């Protein structure tokens, strides 16, 4: 049920599916296995989200730097799965999201400066966190909401970065990812993928009815929920390893 809800929200807002699905799976298995199992459904969700809006040449031109550095960051983050506890990255991300939401709700909030350095920095940080925890979306959306008012553009740009991040994760975790097809998890992957894609299509249709103002508010609400979910998951992991 959580996968269906996450994919529906992903279709509407462009975010939610990877982190929500990973958080749900991590309740029953280690985080590394949860990230690997969620890789295939979320990979296809990202592909659909990128290509469903038509030509992507404009998105590639405007957000190529952000996407490229998210790719590099995802490779680093996936490597961190073997080296450090990703829970620390999750806690850091939750704190950053909380600061961003509070700042966004203020009447005179600060906006992000524009420039190649900002794009590269946000892409790198989002990729590292996403590669290690599947939680790339909060950091990316903070940057994209400051760059554009067009919610369709924001969704497609975010999912382009997600897609490259998933490809980077697959390159690092390819042995574990392809072993799933010969394991008892095969039917789980197929069912979750089918349900996710169906819910995504419905959510994408609903997005056309939402105004930019309501879209921004919805994203902030989802970011807050994801921050809380991520913090709880990280604290639970840290407690279990003490």
C-alpha positions in Angstrom: 0.0 0.0 0.0 2.8 2.4 0.8 4.4 1.7 -2.6 1.1 2.6 -4.3 0.8 5.8 -2.3 4.4 6.8 -2.9 4.2 6.3 -6.6 0.9 8.2 -6.7 2.5 11.2 -4.9 5.6 10.8 -7.1 3.4 11.2 -10.2 1.8 14.4 -8.7 4.9 16.0 -7.2 7.9 14.2 -8.8 9.2 13.0 -5.5 8.5 10.4 -2.8 8.8 7.0 -4.4 12.4 6.0 -3.8 12.7 7.2 -0.2 9.2 6.0 0.9 9.7 2.5 -0.7 13.2 2.2 0.8 11.9 3.2 4.2 9.1 0.6 4.0 11.4 -2.2 3.0 14.0 -1.3 5.6 11.5 -2.2 8.3 12.0 -5.8 7.3 15.6 -6.0 6.0 19.0 -4.1 6.2 19.2 -0.8 4.5 21.6 -2.0 1.8 19.2 -4.8 0.8 16.2 -2.4 0.9 18.1 0.1 -1.4 18.9 -2.8 -3.8 15.4 -4.2 -3.9 13.8 -0.8 -4.5 16.3 0.0 -7.3 14.4 -1.7 -10.2 10.9 -0.3 -9.5 12.1 3.2 -8.9 14.4 3.1 -11.9 11.4 2.5 -14.2 9.4 5.1 -12.3 12.1 7.6 -13.1 12.3 6.7 -16.7 8.6 7.2 -17.2 8.6 10.5 -15.3 11.4 11.9 -17.6 10.0 10.8 -21.0 6.3 11.3 -20.4 6.4 15.0 -20.8 7.7 15.0 -24.4 11.1 16.3 -25.7 13.8 16.5 -23.0 16.3 18.7 -24.9 15.4 21.8 -22.9 15.7 19.9 -19.6 19.1 18.5 -20.6 20.4 22.0 -21.5 19.1 23.8 -18.4 19.8 21.1 -15.8 22.7 19.1 -17.3 25.2 20.3 -14.7 22.9 19.4 -11.8 22.2 16.0 -13.3 25.9 15.3 -14.0 27.0 16.1 -10.5 24.1 14.1 -9.0 25.5 11.2 -11.1 29.0 11.6 -9.6 27.5 12.0 -6.1 25.4 8.9 -6.5 28.4 6.8 -7.3 30.2 8.1 -4.2 27.0 7.5 -2.1 26.6 4.0 -3.3 30.2 3.2 -2.3 29.5 4.6 1.1 27.0 1.8 1.6 30.0 -0.5 2.0 32.0 2.0 4.2 29.9 4.0 6.6 26.5 3.9 8.3 24.1 5.8 6.0 22.0 6.8 9.0 24.3 9.7 9.7 23.6 11.0 6.1 19.9 10.6 6.7 20.0 12.6 9.9 22.0 15.4 8.2 19.5 15.5 5.3 16.6 15.7 7.7 18.1 18.7 9.4 18.8 20.5 6.1 15.2 19.9 5.0 13.8 21.2 8.3 15.9 24.4 7.9 14.7 24.8 4.3 11.0 24.4 5.1 11.2 26.8 8.0 13.0 29.3 5.8 10.4 28.8 3.0 7.5 29.5 5.4 9.0 32.8 6.5 7.5 36.0 4.9 11.0 37.2 3.8 12.9 34.0 3.2 16.3 33.8 1.6 16.5 32.5 -1.9 19.3 30.3 -3.2 22.0 32.2 -5.2 22.1 31.2 -8.9 25.1 29.9 -10.7 27.1 26.8 -11.9 28.7 26.3 -8.5 25.3 26.1 -6.7 24.0 23.6 -9.3 27.1 21.5 -9.0 27.1 21.6 -5.2 23.4 20.7 -4.8 23.8 17.9 -7.4 26.8 16.4 -5.7 25.2 16.5 -2.2 21.9 15.2 -3.4 23.7 12.4 -5.3 25.8 11.3 -2.3 22.8 11.2 0.0 20.7 9.5 -2.7 23.3 6.9 -3.5 23.6 5.9 0.1 20.0 6.2 1.2 17.7 6.6 -1.9 16.8 10.0 -0.5 18.0 12.3 -3.2 14.7 14.1 -3.8 14.6 16.5 -0.8 17.9 18.1 -1.6 17.2 18.3 -5.3 13.7 19.8 -4.8 15.2 22.5 -2.6 17.3 23.6 -5.6 14.7 23.1 -8.3 11.9 25.1 -6.4 14.3 28.0 -6.3 15.0 27.8 -10.0 11.6 27.3 -11.6 7.9 27.9 -11.2 6.9 25.3 -13.8 6.0 22.2 -11.9 6.2 19.9 -14.9 9.7 21.2 -15.6 10.7 20.7 -12.0 9.3 17.1 -12.0 11.1 16.1 -15.2 14.4 17.7 -14.1 14.3 16.0 -10.7 13.6 12.6 -12.3 16.4 13.1 -14.8 18.8 13.4 -11.8 17.0 10.4 -10.1 17.5 8.3 -13.2 21.2 9.0 -13.5 21.5 8.3 -9.8 19.8 5.0 -10.2 22.1 4.1 -13.1 25.1 5.0 -10.9 23.7 2.8 -8.1 23.2 0.0 -10.5 26.8 0.2 -11.6 28.0 -0.1 -8.0 25.4 -2.6 -6.8 25.0 -4.6 -10.1 25.9 -7.9 -8.6 23.4 -7.6 -5.8 20.7 -6.1 -8.1 20.9 -8.8 -10.8 21.0 -11.6 -8.3 17.4 -10.5 -7.3 16.1 -12.0 -10.6 17.2 -15.5 -9.5 16.0 -15.1 -5.9 12.6 -15.3 -4.1 12.3 -11.6 -4.5 11.6 -11.8 -8.3 7.8 -11.8 -8.0 8.0 -9.0 -5.4 10.0 -6.8 -7.8 7.5 -7.5 -10.7 4.4 -6.8 -8.6 5.9 -3.6 -7.0 7.0 -2.4 -10.4 3.6 -2.9 -12.0 1.7 -1.2 -9.1 4.2 1.7 -9.0 3.9 2.4 -12.7 0.1 2.3 -12.6 -0.1 4.6 -9.6 2.5 6.9 -11.3 0.4 7.3 -14.4 -2.7 8.2 -12.3 -0.6 10.7 -10.3 0.8 12.3 -13.5 -2.7 12.9 -14.8 -3.7 14.6 -11.5 -0.7 16.9 -11.7 -2.3 18.8 -14.6 -5.1 20.0 -12.2 -2.7 21.5 -9.6 -1.7 25.2 -9.7 2.0 26.2 -9.2 1.2 27.6 -5.7 -0.5 24.4 -4.5 2.2 22.4 -6.1 4.9 24.2 -4.1 2.9 23.7 -0.9 2.4 20.0 -1.6 6.1 19.6 -2.2 6.9 21.3 1.1 4.5 19.0 2.9 5.9 15.9 1.3 9.5 17.1 2.1 8.5 17.5 5.7 7.0 14.0 5.8 10.1 12.5 4.1 12.4 14.3 6.6 10.5 12.9 9.6 10.4 9.4 8.0 14.1 9.6 7.2 15.0 10.8 10.7 13.0 8.1 12.4 14.5 5.4 10.2 18.1 6.7 10.9 17.5 6.9 14.7 16.1 3.3 14.6 19.2 2.1 12.7 21.6 3.8 15.1 19.8 2.5 18.1 19.9 -1.1 16.7 23.6 -0.9 16.1 24.5 0.4 19.6 
